[in-house]
Amino acid sequence: MNNLQTYKTYPYTFYQWIWKLVDWIYPPSCGGCGKFGVRWCLDCQQSLAKISDPICPSCGVPTSNSVCPTCGDQPLALDGLRAYAGYAGALRNAIHRLKYQRDVALGETLSYFLVELYYRVEWRVDIIVPVPLGVVRRRERGYNQAALIAYPLSLAVHVPYDAKALSRIRETSSQVDLGLSERLENVKNAFVADSARVNGRTILIVDDVTTTGATMNACAVALKKAGARYVYGFVVAKTILSKGGKNDRAS
């Protein structure tokens, strides 16, 4: 949350004060370690494995090459994808609490990381769009965790938020244990974009976690079919695959 005072706007500050009021009424615990009294503690922040250069300019994976071998063989429709940190430890715990334990205040907390990332990469975008959930999963969860991260990001960086620009038109199966080609096929044609909202514009799509970028890429394909000029992606965390290619994330 370094130097976030620089990024504050009135709507963003007001949004933060709402959550501070909620925290005052219902004292929080750290999303990473459970420490009482804070939503995110300094120890958890310092434990993060931040992703930094050199990285693949396409998918954002750490690499010593300008473009990673995977993107060289199978380029993404995305014009760039960046993640704040590796999906492990305290950050993994926080994302699980946001998604599966209804700790919705963590959406605002995790958005801090993307605010920092936004000013670091200096992409100029016209609209911020969350990766949409399917109807079934949205009904089960009650909210879209990507939207809870994307909305405060939009307030902080003065970029309009539009949750209606992109829709998921079919449910997809879990992507755990699928390879890249299988993941790309699984989410193929799962999204549709509204051309009236995106035509000629540069879009930033936001999600909580990615592994291969397949879901973000399917979103980019739909947005570009609808006329988007460029499509970039932000995620809070990226799964770093083990040598055997195993992971515990489905996108």
DODO-280466 format. One record per residue (C-alpha): y, x, z; residue in one letter; residue number from 1. Coordinates in Angstrom, 3 decimals, always signed. Layout:
<atoms>
+----------+----------+----------+------+-----+
:        Y :        X :        Z : code : pos :
+----------+----------+----------+------+-----+
:        Y :        X :        Z :    a : NUM :
...
+----------+----------+----------+------+-----+
</atoms>
This chain:
<atoms>
+----------+----------+----------+------+-----+
:        Y :        X :        Z : code : pos :
+----------+----------+----------+------+-----+
:   +0.000 :   +0.000 :   +0.000 :    m :   1 :
:   +2.226 :   +2.986 :   -0.704 :    n :   2 :
:   +5.910 :   +2.294 :   -1.346 :    n :   3 :
:   +5.351 :   -1.403 :   -1.921 :    l :   4 :
:   +8.899 :   -2.089 :   -0.702 :    q :   5 :
:   +9.966 :   -0.835 :   -4.143 :    t :   6 :
:   +8.118 :   -3.676 :   -5.856 :    y :   7 :
:   +9.206 :   -6.611 :   -3.727 :    k :   8 :
:  +10.920 :   -9.648 :   -5.200 :    t :   9 :
:  +12.075 :  -12.760 :   -3.407 :    y :  10 :
:   +9.102 :  -14.926 :   -4.499 :    p :  11 :
:   +6.694 :  -12.123 :   -3.646 :    y :  12 :
:   +8.285 :  -11.570 :   -0.235 :    t :  13 :
:   +8.143 :  -15.306 :   +0.467 :    f :  14 :
:   +4.480 :  -15.386 :   -0.549 :    y :  15 :
:   +3.750 :  -12.499 :   +1.825 :    q :  16 :
:   +5.569 :  -14.211 :   +4.677 :    w :  17 :
:   +3.389 :  -17.286 :   +4.244 :    i :  18 :
:   +0.322 :  -15.131 :   +4.793 :    w :  19 :
:   +1.978 :  -13.347 :   +7.731 :    k :  20 :
:   +2.508 :  -16.747 :   +9.319 :    l :  21 :
:   -1.150 :  -17.599 :   +8.734 :    v :  22 :
:   -2.117 :  -14.260 :  +10.317 :    d :  23 :
:   +0.087 :  -15.003 :  +13.321 :    w :  24 :
:   -1.592 :  -18.386 :  +13.845 :    i :  25 :
:   -5.084 :  -17.136 :  +13.030 :    y :  26 :
:   -5.234 :  -13.393 :  +13.822 :    p :  27 :
:   -7.192 :  -11.588 :  +11.086 :    p :  28 :
:   -9.776 :   -8.851 :  +11.156 :    s :  29 :
:   -9.944 :   -5.971 :   +8.711 :    c :  30 :
:  -11.719 :   -6.887 :   +5.490 :    g :  31 :
:  -13.356 :   -3.488 :   +5.356 :    g :  32 :
:  -14.510 :   -2.761 :   +8.909 :    c :  33 :
:  -13.786 :   -5.852 :  +10.996 :    g :  34 :
:  -11.115 :   -4.246 :  +13.197 :    k :  35 :
:   -9.215 :   -7.020 :  +14.973 :    f :  36 :
:   -5.549 :   -7.713 :  +14.279 :    g :  37 :
:   -5.108 :   -6.496 :  +10.680 :    v :  38 :
:   -6.379 :   -7.609 :   +7.291 :    r :  39 :
:   -6.708 :   -4.045 :   +6.024 :    w :  40 :
:   -6.596 :   -1.000 :   +8.277 :    c :  41 :
:   -5.416 :   +2.535 :   +7.584 :    l :  42 :
:   -8.896 :   +3.986 :   +8.081 :    d :  43 :
:  -10.344 :   +1.727 :   +5.386 :    c :  44 :
:   -7.472 :   +2.537 :   +3.044 :    q :  45 :
:   -8.060 :   +6.263 :   +3.490 :    q :  46 :
:  -11.790 :   +5.826 :   +2.865 :    s :  47 :
:  -11.327 :   +4.474 :   -0.665 :    l :  48 :
:  -12.676 :   +6.450 :   -3.591 :    a :  49 :
:   -9.649 :   +5.997 :   -5.842 :    k :  50 :
:  -10.278 :   +6.381 :   -9.557 :    i :  51 :
:   -7.913 :   +8.897 :  -11.097 :    s :  52 :
:   -7.582 :  +11.012 :  -14.241 :    d :  53 :
:   -9.375 :  +12.176 :  -16.253 :    p :  54 :
:  -10.710 :   +8.788 :  -17.316 :    i :  55 :
:  -11.779 :   +7.101 :  -20.531 :    c :  56 :
:   -8.626 :   +5.435 :  -21.943 :    p :  57 :
:  -10.696 :   +2.453 :  -23.069 :    s :  58 :
:  -12.936 :   +1.465 :  -20.149 :    c :  59 :
:  -11.399 :   +3.538 :  -17.344 :    g :  60 :
:  -14.617 :   +5.268 :  -16.288 :    v :  61 :
:  -14.185 :   +8.807 :  -14.914 :    p :  62 :
:  -14.999 :  +11.252 :  -17.699 :    t :  63 :
:  -14.131 :  +14.710 :  -18.870 :    s :  64 :
:  -13.805 :  +13.489 :  -22.463 :    n :  65 :
:  -10.923 :  +11.568 :  -24.031 :    s :  66 :
:  -13.282 :   +8.666 :  -24.802 :    v :  67 :
:  -16.568 :   +8.190 :  -22.954 :    c :  68 :
:  -19.831 :   +8.217 :  -24.967 :    p :  69 :
:  -20.413 :   +4.497 :  -24.398 :    t :  70 :
:  -17.019 :   +3.480 :  -25.790 :    c :  71 :
:  -17.472 :   +5.966 :  -28.608 :    g :  72 :
:  -20.701 :   +4.244 :  -29.633 :    d :  73 :
:  -19.706 :   +0.663 :  -28.843 :    q :  74 :
:  -15.891 :   +0.236 :  -28.609 :    p :  75 :
:  -14.534 :   -2.576 :  -26.461 :    l :  76 :
:  -12.126 :   -5.216 :  -27.713 :    a :  77 :
:   -9.938 :   -4.357 :  -24.721 :    l :  78 :
:   -7.012 :   -2.068 :  -25.403 :    d :  79 :
:   -7.471 :   -0.542 :  -21.958 :    g :  80 :
:   -9.238 :   -1.201 :  -18.662 :    l :  81 :
:   -8.299 :   +0.286 :  -15.306 :    r :  82 :
:   -9.823 :   +0.033 :  -11.830 :    a :  83 :
:   -8.171 :   +1.015 :   -8.563 :    y :  84 :
:  -11.215 :   +2.417 :   -6.762 :    a :  85 :
:  -14.987 :   +2.602 :   -6.695 :    g :  86 :
:  -16.918 :   -0.460 :   -5.582 :    y :  87 :
:  -18.362 :   +0.841 :   -2.323 :    a :  88 :
:  -17.925 :   +0.889 :   +1.432 :    g :  89 :
:  -14.888 :   -0.867 :   +2.876 :    a :  90 :
:  -13.640 :   -2.151 :   -0.463 :    l :  91 :
:  -17.005 :   -3.651 :   -1.306 :    r :  92 :
:  -17.036 :   -5.354 :   +2.115 :    n :  93 :
:  -13.568 :   -6.811 :   +1.546 :    a :  94 :
:  -14.440 :   -8.191 :   -1.887 :    i :  95 :
:  -17.616 :   -9.773 :   -0.514 :    h :  96 :
:  -15.600 :  -11.423 :   +2.279 :    r :  97 :
:  -13.124 :  -12.773 :   -0.262 :    l :  98 :
:  -15.814 :  -14.133 :   -2.587 :    k :  99 :
:  -18.579 :  -15.289 :   -0.288 :    y : 100 :
:  -17.054 :  -15.781 :   +3.183 :    q : 101 :
:  -13.909 :  -17.693 :   +2.161 :    r : 102 :
:  -11.546 :  -15.040 :   +3.540 :    d : 103 :
:   -8.966 :  -16.044 :   +0.936 :    v : 104 :
:   -6.125 :  -14.075 :   +2.546 :    a : 105 :
:   -7.794 :  -10.922 :   +1.250 :    l : 106 :
:   -6.732 :  -11.912 :   -2.267 :    g : 107 :
:   -3.144 :  -11.049 :   -1.350 :    e : 108 :
:   -4.275 :   -7.845 :   +0.348 :    t : 109 :
:   -6.302 :   -6.655 :   -2.637 :    l : 110 :
:   -3.440 :   -7.479 :   -5.002 :    s : 111 :
:   -1.465 :   -4.606 :   -3.399 :    y : 112 :
:   -3.780 :   -2.152 :   -5.096 :    f : 113 :
:   -3.161 :   -3.657 :   -8.521 :    l : 114 :
:   +0.598 :   -3.632 :   -7.959 :    v : 115 :
:   +0.330 :   +0.103 :   -7.381 :    e : 116 :
:   -1.899 :   +0.443 :  -10.443 :    l : 117 :
:   +0.512 :   -1.562 :  -12.611 :    y : 118 :
:   +3.400 :   +0.776 :  -11.969 :    y : 119 :
:   +1.169 :   +3.790 :  -12.416 :    r : 120 :
:   -0.087 :   +2.917 :  -15.913 :    v : 121 :
:   +3.229 :   +1.470 :  -17.134 :    e : 122 :
:   +1.727 :   -1.083 :  -19.511 :    w : 123 :
:   +4.241 :   -3.687 :  -20.658 :    r : 124 :
:   +2.634 :   -7.119 :  -20.633 :    v : 125 :
:   +3.859 :  -10.665 :  -21.226 :    d : 126 :
:   +1.342 :  -12.712 :  -19.224 :    i : 127 :
:   -1.083 :  -12.105 :  -16.357 :    i : 128 :
:   -4.306 :  -14.128 :  -16.622 :    v : 129 :
:   -7.237 :  -14.279 :  -14.160 :    p : 130 :
:  -10.796 :  -14.153 :  -15.451 :    v : 131 :
:  -11.839 :  -17.830 :  -15.158 :    p : 132 :
:  -14.874 :  -19.091 :  -13.299 :    l : 133 :
:  -17.280 :  -21.613 :  -14.736 :    g : 134 :
:  -17.139 :  -25.208 :  -13.513 :    v : 135 :
:  -20.320 :  -24.898 :  -11.436 :    v : 136 :
:  -19.351 :  -21.687 :   -9.675 :    r : 137 :
:  -15.799 :  -22.902 :   -9.103 :    r : 138 :
:  -17.153 :  -26.076 :   -7.510 :    r : 139 :
:  -19.527 :  -24.094 :   -5.291 :    e : 140 :
:  -16.921 :  -21.548 :   -4.156 :    r : 141 :
:  -13.898 :  -23.818 :   -4.091 :    g : 142 :
:  -11.540 :  -21.233 :   -5.574 :    y : 143 :
:  -11.330 :  -18.412 :   -8.095 :    n : 144 :
:  -11.095 :  -15.056 :   -6.334 :    q : 145 :
:   -9.598 :  -13.432 :   -9.449 :    a : 146 :
:   -6.734 :  -15.952 :   -9.344 :    a : 147 :
:   -6.058 :  -15.126 :   -5.685 :    l : 148 :
:   -5.545 :  -11.504 :   -6.727 :    i : 149 :
:   -3.719 :  -12.110 :  -10.017 :    a : 150 :
:   -1.093 :  -14.554 :   -8.720 :    y : 151 :
:   +0.579 :  -12.297 :   -6.116 :    p : 152 :
:   +0.376 :   -9.429 :   -8.605 :    l : 153 :
:   +2.417 :  -11.509 :  -11.055 :    s : 154 :
:   +5.017 :  -12.276 :   -8.386 :    l : 155 :
:   +5.366 :   -8.612 :   -7.485 :    a : 156 :
:   +5.798 :   -7.262 :  -11.005 :    v : 157 :
:   +7.926 :  -10.072 :  -12.538 :    h : 158 :
:   +5.308 :  -11.081 :  -15.120 :    v : 159 :
:   +4.457 :  -14.776 :  -15.663 :    p : 160 :
:   +1.090 :  -15.992 :  -14.382 :    y : 161 :
:   -0.902 :  -18.366 :  -16.597 :    d : 162 :
:   -4.295 :  -19.589 :  -15.442 :    a : 163 :
:   -4.498 :  -22.013 :  -18.386 :    k : 164 :
:   -4.297 :  -19.360 :  -21.094 :    a : 165 :
:   -8.025 :  -18.646 :  -20.875 :    l : 166 :
:  -10.972 :  -20.909 :  -20.066 :    s : 167 :
:  -14.694 :  -20.390 :  -19.558 :    r : 168 :
:  -16.524 :  -22.868 :  -21.772 :    i : 169 :
:  -20.097 :  -22.137 :  -20.765 :    r : 170 :
:  -21.929 :  -20.917 :  -17.707 :    e : 171 :
:  -23.532 :  -17.478 :  -17.872 :    t : 172 :
:  -26.543 :  -16.091 :  -16.053 :    s : 173 :
:  -26.389 :  -13.214 :  -13.586 :    s : 174 :
:  -25.801 :   -9.850 :  -15.203 :    q : 175 :
:  -27.478 :   -7.796 :  -12.476 :    v : 176 :
:  -30.076 :   -5.404 :  -13.963 :    d : 177 :
:  -28.891 :   -6.049 :  -17.534 :    l : 178 :
:  -27.899 :   -3.178 :  -19.814 :    g : 179 :
:  -24.565 :   -3.052 :  -21.632 :    l : 180 :
:  -25.832 :   -4.699 :  -24.834 :    s : 181 :
:  -27.538 :   -7.453 :  -22.836 :    e : 182 :
:  -24.397 :   -8.041 :  -20.785 :    r : 183 :
:  -22.232 :   -8.262 :  -23.884 :    l : 184 :
:  -24.630 :  -10.811 :  -25.393 :    e : 185 :
:  -24.815 :  -12.804 :  -22.141 :    n : 186 :
:  -21.050 :  -13.431 :  -22.060 :    v : 187 :
:  -20.548 :  -13.696 :  -25.833 :    k : 188 :
:  -18.516 :  -16.802 :  -26.723 :    n : 189 :
:  -18.288 :  -17.796 :  -23.046 :    a : 190 :
:  -14.477 :  -17.957 :  -23.153 :    f : 191 :
:  -11.793 :  -19.600 :  -25.256 :    v : 192 :
:   -8.040 :  -18.957 :  -25.217 :    a : 193 :
:   -5.094 :  -21.255 :  -25.893 :    d : 194 :
:   -3.299 :  -19.880 :  -28.952 :    s : 195 :
:   -0.080 :  -21.692 :  -28.066 :    a : 196 :
:   +0.079 :  -19.635 :  -24.864 :    r : 197 :
:   -1.130 :  -16.234 :  -26.065 :    v : 198 :
:   -0.316 :  -15.858 :  -29.777 :    n : 199 :
:   +1.655 :  -12.669 :  -30.410 :    g : 200 :
:   +1.692 :  -11.707 :  -26.733 :    r : 201 :
:   +0.323 :   -8.839 :  -24.692 :    t : 202 :
:   -2.041 :  -10.059 :  -21.994 :    i : 203 :
:   -3.237 :   -8.490 :  -18.744 :    l : 204 :
:   -6.492 :  -10.021 :  -17.514 :    i : 205 :
:   -7.427 :   -9.558 :  -13.852 :    v : 206 :
:  -10.752 :   -9.624 :  -12.016 :    d : 207 :
:  -12.120 :   -8.326 :   -8.740 :    d : 208 :
:  -14.909 :   -6.004 :   -9.928 :    v : 209 :
:  -16.432 :   -4.679 :  -13.133 :    t : 210 :
:  -19.466 :   -2.577 :  -14.002 :    t : 211 :
:  -19.613 :   -2.217 :  -17.782 :    t : 212 :
:  -16.534 :   -4.256 :  -18.708 :    g : 213 :
:  -18.631 :   -6.851 :  -20.555 :    a : 214 :
:  -16.959 :   -9.896 :  -19.002 :    t : 215 :
:  -13.459 :   -8.480 :  -19.447 :    m : 216 :
:  -14.350 :   -7.597 :  -23.030 :    n : 217 :
:  -15.516 :  -11.163 :  -23.771 :    a : 218 :
:  -12.182 :  -12.390 :  -22.434 :    c : 219 :
:  -10.367 :   -9.948 :  -24.713 :    a : 220 :
:  -12.340 :  -11.137 :  -27.740 :    v : 221 :
:  -11.351 :  -14.752 :  -27.045 :    a : 222 :
:   -7.705 :  -13.840 :  -26.468 :    l : 223 :
:   -7.476 :  -11.838 :  -29.681 :    k : 224 :
:   -9.129 :  -14.642 :  -31.656 :    k : 225 :
:   -6.303 :  -16.837 :  -30.368 :    a : 226 :
:   -3.724 :  -14.343 :  -31.611 :    g : 227 :
:   -3.033 :  -12.095 :  -28.636 :    a : 228 :
:   -1.449 :   -8.833 :  -29.783 :    r : 229 :
:   -2.910 :   -6.553 :  -27.125 :    y : 230 :
:   -5.240 :   -7.209 :  -24.182 :    v : 231 :
:   -5.512 :   -4.977 :  -21.124 :    y : 232 :
:   -7.641 :   -5.376 :  -18.029 :    g : 233 :
:   -7.185 :   -4.664 :  -14.321 :    f : 234 :
:   -9.886 :   -4.768 :  -11.660 :    v : 235 :
:   -9.691 :   -3.865 :   -7.995 :    v : 236 :
:  -13.007 :   -2.001 :   -8.092 :    a : 237 :
:  -15.478 :   -0.551 :  -10.536 :    k : 238 :
:  -19.164 :   -0.084 :   -9.854 :    t : 239 :
:  -20.208 :   +3.489 :  -10.389 :    i : 240 :
:  -23.724 :   +3.335 :  -11.820 :    l : 241 :
:  -26.420 :   +5.451 :  -10.247 :    s : 242 :
:  -28.479 :   +7.854 :  -12.325 :    k : 243 :
:  -31.050 :   +5.138 :  -12.790 :    g : 244 :
:  -28.382 :   +2.722 :  -13.989 :    g : 245 :
:  -28.833 :   +0.340 :  -11.044 :    k : 246 :
:  -25.921 :   -1.588 :   -9.583 :    n : 247 :
:  -25.195 :   -4.684 :   -7.557 :    d : 248 :
:  -22.476 :   -6.260 :   -9.683 :    r : 249 :
:  -22.793 :   -8.711 :  -12.522 :    a : 250 :
:  -19.972 :   -8.078 :  -14.983 :    s : 251 :
+----------+----------+----------+------+-----+
</atoms>
